[in-house]
């Protein structure tokens, strides 16, 4: 499974390691992802999603139903 947030589409970025001598080598910044189960009372079922921690904060603020609705509108969930 790829390291992409299923609700926001966040994924790894590419950057540089910079040494004290300012030598630059490529590196990857992975997204901060966790796998979590959510209960959806409207559908009376549990779903398992791989979400970023920023998406988890949005879920805590807005609720899982609203965030899923936005993700479907943005095309991240079918």
C-alpha positions as CSV (number, residue, x, y, z in Angstrom):
1,X,0.0,0.0,0.0
2,X,1.3,3.4,-0.9
3,X,2.1,6.1,1.7
4,X,-0.6,8.5,0.8
5,X,-3.4,9.9,3.0
6,X,-6.7,8.6,1.8
7,X,-8.6,11.7,2.8
8,X,-6.3,14.6,1.8
9,X,-4.0,13.0,-0.8
10,X,-0.8,14.0,1.1
11,X,2.2,12.1,0.0
12,X,6.0,12.1,0.3
13,X,8.0,15.2,-0.8
14,X,11.6,15.3,-2.1
15,X,14.2,17.6,-0.7
16,X,17.9,17.8,0.3
17,X,20.0,16.8,3.2
18,X,22.4,19.7,3.7
19,X,25.7,19.0,5.5
20,X,27.7,21.5,7.5
21,X,29.9,21.9,4.3
22,X,26.6,22.7,2.4
23,X,26.9,19.4,0.3
24,X,23.4,18.5,-0.8
25,X,22.1,14.9,-1.3
26,X,18.6,13.9,-2.1
27,X,16.2,12.7,0.6
28,X,12.5,12.0,1.0
29,X,10.1,13.6,3.5
30,X,7.4,11.0,4.2
31,X,3.9,12.1,5.2
32,X,3.0,11.5,8.9
33,X,0.4,8.7,8.4
34,X,-1.4,6.4,10.8
35,X,-3.9,3.6,10.2
36,X,-7.1,4.2,12.2
37,X,-10.6,2.7,12.4
38,X,-13.6,5.1,12.3
39,X,-17.2,4.4,13.2
40,X,-19.8,5.9,10.8
41,X,-23.1,6.0,12.6
42,X,-25.1,7.0,9.4
43,X,-24.0,3.8,7.7
44,X,-23.7,1.8,11.0
45,X,-20.3,0.4,10.1
46,X,-16.6,0.7,10.8
47,X,-14.1,1.7,8.2
48,X,-10.3,1.5,8.3
49,X,-8.4,4.5,6.8
50,X,-4.7,5.5,6.4
51,X,-4.9,9.2,7.3
52,X,-2.3,11.9,8.0
53,X,-2.3,13.5,11.4
54,X,-3.5,16.8,10.0
55,X,-6.5,15.0,8.6
56,X,-7.1,13.4,12.0
57,X,-7.3,16.9,13.5
58,X,-9.8,17.8,10.9
59,X,-11.9,14.8,11.7
60,X,-11.8,15.7,15.4
61,X,-12.9,19.2,14.5
62,X,-15.6,18.6,11.8
63,X,-16.6,15.0,12.3
64,X,-15.9,12.0,10.2
65,X,-19.1,12.4,8.1
66,X,-18.2,15.9,6.9
67,X,-14.6,15.0,6.2
68,X,-15.6,11.9,4.2
69,X,-18.1,14.1,2.2
70,X,-15.3,16.6,1.4
71,X,-12.9,13.7,0.4
72,X,-15.6,12.3,-2.0
73,X,-16.1,15.8,-3.5
74,X,-12.4,16.1,-4.1
75,X,-12.1,12.7,-5.6
76,X,-9.9,11.0,-3.0
77,X,-12.7,8.4,-2.1
78,X,-15.1,6.8,-4.5
